[in-house]
Amino acid sequence: MCSRINLCSIEMGSLPSMLGNYHTTQPLKKGFPLMNITHHLYRAQRRRIECRLSKTRDRIEALRCRILLLLNSGEPPGVIYRMLGCARATVYRTLYRFEDLGEESLSDLRFSSEPRKVTPDLLQRLVSLLDQSPQDWGWQRANWTLELLSLELLEQTRIELSASHVRTLLLEMNCRRGRPRPALRIPVRGRRRILEKIGRLVKTASQKREVFYLDEADVDLNPRIGLAYMRKGHQPLVFTPGKNKKRYLAGALNARTGSLVYTVGERKNSGLFVSLLERLQSTYRRTEVLHLILDNYIIHKSRQTLSWLGRFGSRIVLHFLPPYSPESNVIERLWKQMHDHVTRNHRHTTMEDLMWAVFQFLRVVQPFPGTKVSTLTMAA
């Protein structure tokens, strides 16, 4: 089909000048030796290459197809490389590849199917490491880092992955980086029974038998620092007042309607809790029984609280959650949203301004849950 170039037949003085003009588009100098190649394609080969040229999106593959078609039409290499804007050596290299490999040479053979590093077994091993402590595998650190996961995988599987690659795999497996939740080492006896009883109570709530989630929250004039988006190299400043001031909120969230009843105090004591109960009773005067779900904080069962509750008999019933069960108290999520929207990274200079912002948030967030809290606008 073609005859290769015999470099030994080229004069020694002309070879450097030939190589020096491979990457130029200037016309050849007079006397430059042209190396003509005879190359012919079968009719079926030419049609397949033309079809491949019309369908391919690979620039390199298209260039190789054009070179072979031009050589088949009788164009010399010295003219083809100027027509296609490539190096002269590319023309000869394409022809030699085609002579050795046939039409397979038109494809990019660099990306052949090699065995993948990341296999299902590797992904399962990576996720299983998250269920254990690094100390179980001989590391000193108590929490996994991307670097430690990479080193442990290398030791177990002999497969080396970068820390950024490990992070990408964790995101693909829906793993996240978060804060652990504290829990009691000794399980609470009857915990499941208590939570099931509270769950049935919430499901049977009605206008005559309302159910509320109760809890208290701290509001500090000293802003809580939290994560925020910022430009690279620019860290915003959050100024602190120097001397902190505090206010305390006590709230009762209706489990059926999502409405909130709350009160504010300067101290977190039994008086704050009793004032909330008084306001709750006056708001729901026609309700026969008020069921209150709350934690085991001391002000919820103090002498002052029990003395006040004794005057109302069974109209107000307290249901205490098991210890360390904040996830079962829905109002805890409301306080978190309040801190995320108002108190975190805030720039209020006085406690009055900060509490005004808190009151506005609590007004527009109702019913909770039910509003899209992350997109709330400023209240008028």
NORDAQUI-V630981 format. One record per residue. RES is the residue in one letter. D_CENTER is the distance of its C-alpha to the mean C-alpha in Angstrom with 2 decimals. Layout:
# NORDAQUI-V630981
res->[RES:RES]
d_center->[D_CENTER:D_CENTER]
This chain:
# NORDAQUI-V630981
res->[M:C:S:R:I:N:L:C:S:I:E:M:G:S:L:P:S:M:L:G:N:Y:H:T:T:Q:P:L:K:K:G:F:P:L:M:N:I:T:H:H:L:Y:R:A:Q:R:R:R:I:E:C:R:L:S:K:T:R:D:R:I:E:A:L:R:C:R:I:L:L:L:L:N:S:G:E:P:P:G:V:I:Y:R:M:L:G:C:A:R:A:T:V:Y:R:T:L:Y:R:F:E:D:L:G:E:E:S:L:S:D:L:R:F:S:S:E:P:R:K:V:T:P:D:L:L:Q:R:L:V:S:L:L:D:Q:S:P:Q:D:W:G:W:Q:R:A:N:W:T:L:E:L:L:S:L:E:L:L:E:Q:T:R:I:E:L:S:A:S:H:V:R:T:L:L:L:E:M:N:C:R:R:G:R:P:R:P:A:L:R:I:P:V:R:G:R:R:R:I:L:E:K:I:G:R:L:V:K:T:A:S:Q:K:R:E:V:F:Y:L:D:E:A:D:V:D:L:N:P:R:I:G:L:A:Y:M:R:K:G:H:Q:P:L:V:F:T:P:G:K:N:K:K:R:Y:L:A:G:A:L:N:A:R:T:G:S:L:V:Y:T:V:G:E:R:K:N:S:G:L:F:V:S:L:L:E:R:L:Q:S:T:Y:R:R:T:E:V:L:H:L:I:L:D:N:Y:I:I:H:K:S:R:Q:T:L:S:W:L:G:R:F:G:S:R:I:V:L:H:F:L:P:P:Y:S:P:E:S:N:V:I:E:R:L:W:K:Q:M:H:D:H:V:T:R:N:H:R:H:T:T:M:E:D:L:M:W:A:V:F:Q:F:L:R:V:V:Q:P:F:P:G:T:K:V:S:T:L:T:M:A:A]
d_center->[57.42:57.15:58.85:56.85:57.80:60.22:59.26:62.50:64.48:62.91:64.92:63.43:63.69:61.69:58.65:57.01:57.47:55.90:52.79:52.52:52.41:49.64:46.98:49.22:49.94:53.37:56.45:58.02:60.94:64.37:65.28:61.72:62.07:60.22:59.12:59.50:57.94:59.21:56.47:56.76:54.36:55.50:55.28:52.61:50.56:50.80:49.65:46.66:45.64:46.16:44.00:41.30:41.49:41.06:37.95:36.00:33.10:33.29:35.20:36.71:37.88:39.46:41.27:42.75:43.96:45.68:47.34:48.84:50.03:51.68:53.34:54.63:56.10:58.09:56.25:56.68:53.65:54.84:54.34:51.13:49.00:50.09:49.44:45.86:45.02:44.21:45.91:49.18:47.98:45.25:48.04:49.85:46.74:45.69:49.19:49.39:46.09:47.39:50.64:48.95:46.09:47.18:44.77:41.91:42.10:40.76:37.24:34.88:35.48:33.14:30.19:31.99:30.28:29.61:28.32:24.52:23.16:20.35:22.20:21.47:23.36:21.20:17.95:19.84:21.12:17.77:16.48:19.95:19.78:17.11:19.83:22.25:22.87:23.31:26.82:27.62:27.48:29.50:26.98:27.78:24.33:23.30:19.48:17.68:16.33:15.03:18.60:20.24:18.39:19.47:22.99:23.34:22.40:24.91:27.50:27.13:26.70:28.02:25.04:23.60:19.92:18.45:15.89:13.45:14.27:13.66:10.08:9.67:11.62:9.78:6.55:9.42:11.07:8.57:8.86:7.23:9.10:11.31:15.00:17.67:20.12:23.81:26.26:29.96:31.20:34.19:33.36:34.96:37.81:37.54:33.90:33.17:36.46:35.72:32.31:33.88:36.70:34.44:32.50:35.86:36.92:34.00:34.66:38.33:37.92:40.32:42.17:44.77:42.45:39.35:36.50:34.53:31.69:32.92:31.39:31.71:29.36:30.04:29.85:30.29:31.55:29.89:26.33:23.37:21.06:17.34:14.23:14.69:14.08:17.03:18.72:18.86:21.97:22.43:21.79:23.04:25.70:25.94:29.63:30.87:34.24:35.75:37.16:34.87:35.92:34.65:34.98:34.26:33.22:34.37:33.05:33.80:31.42:33.24:31.65:33.32:33.06:30.17:32.59:32.66:35.73:35.37:37.59:37.34:39.22:39.69:39.78:37.83:40.88:42.76:44.10:40.62:40.04:43.54:43.12:40.04:42.13:44.96:42.82:41.24:44.75:46.08:43.21:43.68:47.47:48.09:45.67:47.60:45.09:41.98:39.66:37.43:34.44:33.76:33.12:35.86:36.05:39.68:40.38:39.78:42.76:44.99:48.71:48.36:45.75:47.80:50.95:49.46:48.11:51.55:53.07:51.10:51.64:49.16:47.70:44.70:43.16:40.56:38.09:36.47:33.13:32.96:32.01:28.33:27.17:25.13:22.88:26.14:26.99:25.33:26.50:24.23:21.27:23.42:24.06:20.39:19.92:23.10:21.97:18.64:20.74:24.03:24.54:21.46:22.31:25.27:28.23:31.06:34.18:36.09:35.47:37.06:34.53:31.61:33.16:33.88:30.18:29.45:32.21:31.01:27.51:29.10:31.34:28.86:26.26:28.87:28.77:25.92:23.94:24.57:23.57:20.26:19.98:17.19:19.55:22.83:25.28:27.88:30.72:34.10]
